[in-house]
Amino acid sequence: MDRPTLDELLEAVSEFVEREILPTLQDPRLRFQTLVALNALGIARRELTLGEALKGEDRQALVSLLGVEAPLEELLRLLAERIRRGEAPPGTEAFLKAHVARKLTVANPKYLERYP
């Protein structure tokens, strides 16, 4: 793998913005927007490093839940249809809790600490 990796590049940008740019900002609006940008870089880094594995976990859980082999998006669509028809299979609630936890692992892992 060529270096720096994409994750290393994103990390370097995050560190530069956090350590060199953010402390110099006096404008509250610009400071807030910079914090939002840093958060977005964090999401991108977590998606890059964890995204495929978490999607694989979701897919495997859905295959077990529904008894059907299909791409993840199709399995999610099938589960949504069954829930709308009032035919959610046993284990749906546990799957949905785990699914949301996997999404929060990428989007905002602090929520998992706050709301375990």
HUMO-V164384 format. One record per backbone hydrogen bond with DSSP energy under -1.0 kcal/mol. CO is the residue of the C=O (numbers start at 1). NH is the residue of the N-H. If there is no record, write none. Layout:
BEGIN
co=[CO:CO]
nh=[NH:NH]
END
This chain:
BEGIN
co=[5:6:7:8:9:10:11:12:13:14:15:16:16:17:21:22:27:28:29:30:31:32:33:34:35:36:37:38:39:40:41:42:43:44:45:46:47:50:51:52:53:54:55:56:57:58:59:60:61:62:63:71:72:73:74:75:76:77:78:79:80:81:82:83:89:91:92:93:94:95:96:97:98:99:100:101:103:104:108:109:110:111]
nh=[9:10:11:12:13:14:15:16:17:18:19:20:21:22:24:25:31:32:33:34:35:36:37:38:39:40:41:42:43:44:45:46:47:48:49:50:51:54:55:56:57:58:59:60:61:62:63:64:65:66:67:75:76:77:78:79:80:81:82:83:84:85:87:86:92:95:96:97:98:99:100:101:102:103:104:105:107:108:111:113:114:115]
END
